[in-house]
């Protein structure tokens, strides 16, 4: 059972190994706080959709499964969308269109189709948590490196000194920096896996 | 004159300055999945131009004529995705029956588009920016052209990258991301064109 949980975190990391759900990872990882906000929103949706889909898996006609999964996922996305708008308006503003776009995040539909529709409720929850933590780790690492180099801070706290903060590697928080950081993370991951 | 200039700027901003792939990061899956050969990239681009414009029209109409008057705005996410998924299915059947020539050209790319977040993303952005119907049209065309341009450029580059000597860990996707990073840097140069900003 634990295997389902461990698997998604590193060995089958959804972002760095399976290359799924790249858009939010690149787009909203300019700072650690935004990145973690996105990660938490995605894990909530993944948890909800995996739970519900594994509960209803026996009653779903195979031909209609994809539309049904999408409706379940979009329900959870709408819930998260409105909750975030109410309690975290600042974060919601930063994440923008990427909150409703969680609905087409390939990770979530892929887990629904490949795992939750075939496994028990408990296994599906473990899978959602493992994959979700893997996603948070990847997007968090992106946010950490980009904020550290692009702003000299971690989570809004300046740690690389005032002079670096005033003249940071601005490139890193701009769109090209996102591509560069993920390229290096992926290469590092591949190196680690091959050993 | 003022009006047409405004429309031109919306088009240009969506096409180059706020390029959907390199600057906004929407629709990356086909960017790395399909972008291995120039011919497939162009086919995918054509299909996206077509579907993006039609789906933006339909979702604009659904939002402004059905959801807003009835106070159902919270159904936005669910209704847009259902509309777009069924639209792609419908377009596929319609093209196969009436324009079989176009159907064979777009063929396999049409169903792939349902899962392309760029289509849904543009539908949301049009609503978020409060675009009128005409503005929606130009924004979608500009975005789709920007998508096609970048996906074709990267495909052409990747055909060369296959032959280049690259460190083992960077082969394949990592080097493609580094290439994308350099391209995004070049596209940042368009910021400031006609006073447009990201």
Interface residues (C-beta under 8 A of the other chain):
Chain A: X19 X20 X22 X23 X24 X26 X27 X67 X70 X71 X74 X75 X77 X78 X81 X82 X96 X97 X100 X101 X103 X104 X105 X106 X109 X171 X174 X175 X176 X177 X178 X179 X180 X182 X183 X184 X186 X187 X188 X190 X191 X194
Chain B: X22 X23 X24 X25 X26 X27 X28 X29 X32 X74 X75 X76 X77 X78 X81 X82 X85 X115 X116 X117 X120 X121 X124 X125 X128 X167 X168 X169 X170 X173 X174 X175 X177 X178 X180 X181 X182 X184 X185 X188
